[in-house]
Amino acid sequence: MRGKKKIYKSAESRRRLRLKRGDKVIVVSGADKGKSGEVLKVDDKTGRVLVQGVNVRTKHMRKTQENPQGGVNKKEFPVDASNLMLHSEKAKKGVRVRYEVRDGKKVRVGTCGTVFQ
């Protein structure tokens, strides 16, 4: 069942995502449950995240002048941020994240104590 995309227009109503580009994440629910990958793009307006190797779909390309070969292309599509958890090397699993102020800087800290930059 597919619905309309929920777009958060104002800065106050945008979803606060605790994921950043370059983070290692694990998929905790959905068709790709258990897969892990690196975050390529974060869209806080829609609350979706593009993860390398997750939610890969195939698209059949017709032969054209620009693409004379044609064929089947695979492409990653965004996943909802609620289906992802930050991966901790220390715990070797996905962890929830909170913010703390350490040495005057706001850092992300996992439930296992891992500090993420």
C-alpha positions as CSV (number, residue, x, y, z in Angstrom):
1,M,0.0,0.0,0.0
2,R,1.5,3.3,-1.1
3,G,0.4,6.7,0.2
4,K,1.4,10.2,-0.6
5,K,4.8,11.4,0.5
6,K,4.7,13.4,3.6
7,I,6.7,16.6,3.1
8,Y,7.6,18.7,6.0
9,K,7.7,22.3,4.7
10,S,8.8,24.5,7.7
11,A,12.0,24.0,9.6
12,E,10.1,23.5,12.8
13,S,8.1,20.6,11.5
14,R,10.9,18.8,9.8
15,R,11.9,15.4,11.2
16,R,15.1,15.6,13.3
17,L,17.2,12.7,11.9
18,R,20.1,11.4,13.9
19,L,21.8,10.1,10.8
20,K,24.4,11.8,8.7
21,R,26.0,11.1,5.4
22,G,28.8,8.6,5.7
23,D,27.3,6.7,8.7
24,K,27.2,3.0,8.8
25,V,23.6,1.8,9.4
26,I,21.6,-1.4,9.7
27,V,18.1,-1.9,8.4
28,V,15.8,-3.1,11.3
29,S,12.5,-3.6,9.5
30,G,11.1,-4.0,6.0
31,A,12.1,-6.2,3.0
32,D,15.8,-5.5,3.4
33,K,15.9,-6.3,7.1
34,G,19.4,-7.2,8.3
35,K,21.2,-5.5,5.5
36,S,23.8,-2.8,6.3
37,G,25.4,0.0,4.3
38,E,26.7,3.5,4.2
39,V,24.4,6.5,4.2
40,L,24.7,8.3,0.8
41,K,22.1,11.0,1.2
42,V,19.7,12.3,4.0
43,D,16.5,14.1,3.2
44,D,15.1,15.7,6.3
45,K,12.1,17.1,4.4
46,T,10.6,13.7,3.7
47,G,12.4,11.8,6.5
48,R,14.0,9.4,4.0
49,V,17.6,8.1,3.7
50,L,19.5,6.7,0.7
51,V,21.7,3.8,1.8
52,Q,24.2,2.0,-0.4
53,G,23.1,-1.5,-1.4
54,V,19.7,-1.2,0.3
55,N,16.2,-1.0,-1.4
56,V,17.8,-1.8,-4.8
57,R,15.3,-1.8,-7.7
58,T,15.8,-2.7,-11.4
59,K,14.8,-0.5,-14.2
60,H,14.6,-1.7,-17.8
61,M,16.1,0.9,-20.2
62,R,15.0,1.1,-23.8
63,K,17.6,1.6,-26.5
64,T,18.0,5.2,-27.4
65,Q,20.5,7.4,-29.1
66,E,21.9,8.5,-25.7
67,N,21.9,4.8,-24.5
68,P,22.4,2.6,-27.6
69,Q,23.1,-0.5,-25.4
70,G,19.8,-0.4,-23.4
71,G,19.6,-3.1,-20.7
72,V,18.7,-3.4,-17.1
73,N,20.0,-0.8,-14.5
74,K,20.0,-1.3,-10.8
75,K,19.5,1.8,-8.5
76,E,19.1,2.4,-4.8
77,F,16.0,4.1,-3.6
78,P,15.4,5.9,-0.3
79,V,14.3,4.1,2.9
80,D,12.4,5.7,5.8
81,A,14.7,6.8,8.6
82,S,12.6,4.9,11.2
83,N,13.7,1.6,9.6
84,L,17.4,2.3,10.2
85,M,19.7,2.1,13.2
86,L,23.2,3.4,13.5
87,H,25.8,0.6,13.6
88,S,28.2,0.4,16.4
89,E,31.6,-1.4,16.0
90,K,31.8,-1.7,19.8
91,A,28.4,-3.4,20.2
92,K,28.6,-5.0,16.8
93,K,24.9,-4.2,16.2
94,G,22.5,-1.3,15.7
95,V,22.2,1.2,18.6
96,R,19.9,4.0,19.5
97,V,21.5,7.4,19.7
98,R,21.2,10.4,22.0
99,Y,22.9,13.8,22.0
100,E,25.4,14.9,24.7
101,V,27.6,17.9,25.2
102,R,31.2,16.8,25.6
103,D,34.1,19.3,25.8
104,G,31.7,22.1,24.6
105,K,30.7,20.1,21.5
106,K,27.4,18.4,20.8
107,V,28.1,14.7,19.9
108,R,26.0,11.7,19.2
109,V,26.4,8.9,21.8
110,G,25.1,5.3,21.3
111,T,23.4,3.3,24.0
112,C,26.6,1.2,24.3
113,G,28.7,4.4,25.0
114,T,30.1,4.7,21.5
115,V,30.7,8.3,20.4
116,F,29.9,9.0,16.8
117,Q,31.4,12.0,15.0
